[in-house]
Amino acid sequence: MERVARIRLLGLGLAAGVGALAAAALEAKVFLTREEALKLAFPGAAVERRIAYLTEAQQKEARKLSGEEELPSPLVTSYAATRDGRIVGFAYFDAHLVRTMPETIMVVVDPAGSIRRIEVLSFDEPEEYMPRPGWYAQFAGRLLDDELSLKRGIRPVTGATLTARATTDAARRVLALHRVLHPPPPAVATPR
């Protein structure tokens, strides 16, 4: 009889655990689909999906530029937006863990290689760990340099430190990949 009671308790515990996981999944917030985000970033532009496979040298350079030891994958998907035959920007989608749950953001890069905007597509952590939209706005105009850091030019967020760190790391990763795929033209020496 005691064994049956233990089995029932174990079954109830498992059911409660599964129920809690299902409830957490239902709490996940999806704010934008990929298509909605691209339309928001590039209204009226033609958007083309591009896939690149980084060489070993490109991966090494991207790791160096981003400050990360490993990149998620050598396969990079980007979206190039054109209007009247001219590139108006690029979008990259980065899915990463914040604490224990995923977040997906879109980082839009302008033709000069700076961040135009960041949009949160989905956030699976509790919503109180998500910074306000104004916090994301501080990334606009940022280049891949030492200022793109929580210790320098990006303000941290009390109560959302891990989200701020994950977003800043993703922004650095995207700009590093973009620079490897679209290197700036070499500087032209001016005659003296």
N, C-alpha and C positions, 0 to 999 in steps of 0.2 A: 504494500500500500504506500509506504514511504517513497519507494522508487517511482511509482506512478505520479505522486504529487511533485517530485523533483522534475520529472519529464514535462509535466504540465507547466510548471514554473519556467522551465527552460524554453518551452514553446511560446509562452506568453512573452518572455524576454526577447526572443527572436522576432516575434510579431511586432513588439513595440519598437525594436531597432529598425526593422524594415519600414514601419510606419513613420518613424522619425526621418529616415532617409527620403521617403517619398514626400513628406511634408517639406523637407529642405529643398528637394528638386522643384516642388511647386512654388517655393518662394523665390526661385531664381528669376531675375529680372532681365527680360530681353527688351531693349529700348528701340533698336533699329535692326532691320535686316541688312544684309550686305548691299542689296540693290537700293534700298532706301538711303543708306549712308552715302553711296556713290552719287545718287541724284542730288542729295543735299550738298555734297562737296563740289560737284561739277554740273550745275544746272545748265541744260541746253548743250552740253558737250557730248561728243562721241567718246565712249569709254571702251578701251580694248584691254582684255586680259592678256598678260604676258607672263611667261614662265621661263626662268633662267636656272641653270644648274651651275653653281659656283665651282670653279677649279680649286684645287688645293691651295694655290697661291692667293686666290680671291678670299677663300675662307680664312686664311691666316691674316690677311689684311683687315677683313671685317672684324675678326676677334680683337685685333690690336686697336682698331679705331673705336670699337664699342666698349672696350675694357672688360669684355667677358671672356672667360676661358673656353667656353663652348657655345656654339650657335645651335639653335634648335634643329636645323636641317640645311644641307647644301642646296636644297630646292627652294627657290624664292619665287613667289607669285606676287606680281604687282599689277596695278591697273593704270594705264596711261590714258589721260584725258586730252582730247584735241578739240580745238574750235577753229574753224577756218584754216585747217591744215597746220596749225601751230600747237605744240604741246603747251597745255595750260597747267599741268600738274600730274602728280603720281599719287596713288593711294596704296597703302600697305595695311594688311590686317594682321594683328599680332595677338595671339591667344597665349596667355600665360597664367600661372598660379599667383594669386595674391598672398594668401595665407595657406589655405588648404583647398580653396575652390577657385575655379577659373574666372578670368575676365577676358573679354575680347574688345580690343580697341582698333580704330582706324586712325592711322597717322597719314595726313595729307602733306606731301612735300611739293613745294613750288619748283619751277624750272631752275631757280638759282641754288637749290639744295637746302633751303630752310623750311622749317615746319610751318605750314599754313594753319592747320587746325588738328585737333584730336577730338574724336567722337567715341563715346563708350557705346558699344553695341550690346554687350551683355555683361552682367555683373552678378556672380553667384554667391558672393559673400553677403553677410547681412548689410542692408542698405546704409546703416550708420557708419560703415567703414568706407563709404564712397564720398570723395570730396565733392564740393559744390561745383557747378559748371564754371564759375569764375576762376577756380583754381586751374582748370584745364586750359583756360584762355591764355595763361602766362607762357605757354609753349609757343604761341604764334610768333613767328619771326626768329625763333631760336635756330642756331646752327650747331653743328657737331663740334663743340669746343669744350673747354674746361668749365664754362659757365652752365652747361647743361648737366647740372648735378644738384642734388638736394643740399649739398654742403656749400653751394655757391649761388647760382642764379635762380634756382627753383625753390620756392617757399615750401617748407614741409607743412603737413597738416596734422594737428593734434587729433588723435583718435583714428587717423587713417594713414599712419606712417607706412605700413606695409603696402597699401595701395599706391601711395605717392612714390615709394621706391620702385615698385613693379612697373608703374607707368613711365617713370623717368628712365628706367633701364630699357623698357620697350622702345621709347623714343630714340635713345642712343643706338640701340640695335638697328632700328629701321633706317636712321640716317647713315649708319655705317654701311649697311647693305646697299642703300641708294648710292652712296659715294663710290662703292666698288663697282656697281653696275653702270653708273653714269658719272665717270670721273670728270671733274671740272677741266675746262681747257687749260693747257699750260699757259703760264704767264708769259706775255710777250715782253721782251726786254726793250726798253725805250732807248734810242740813241742819245748819247750825251753830247 
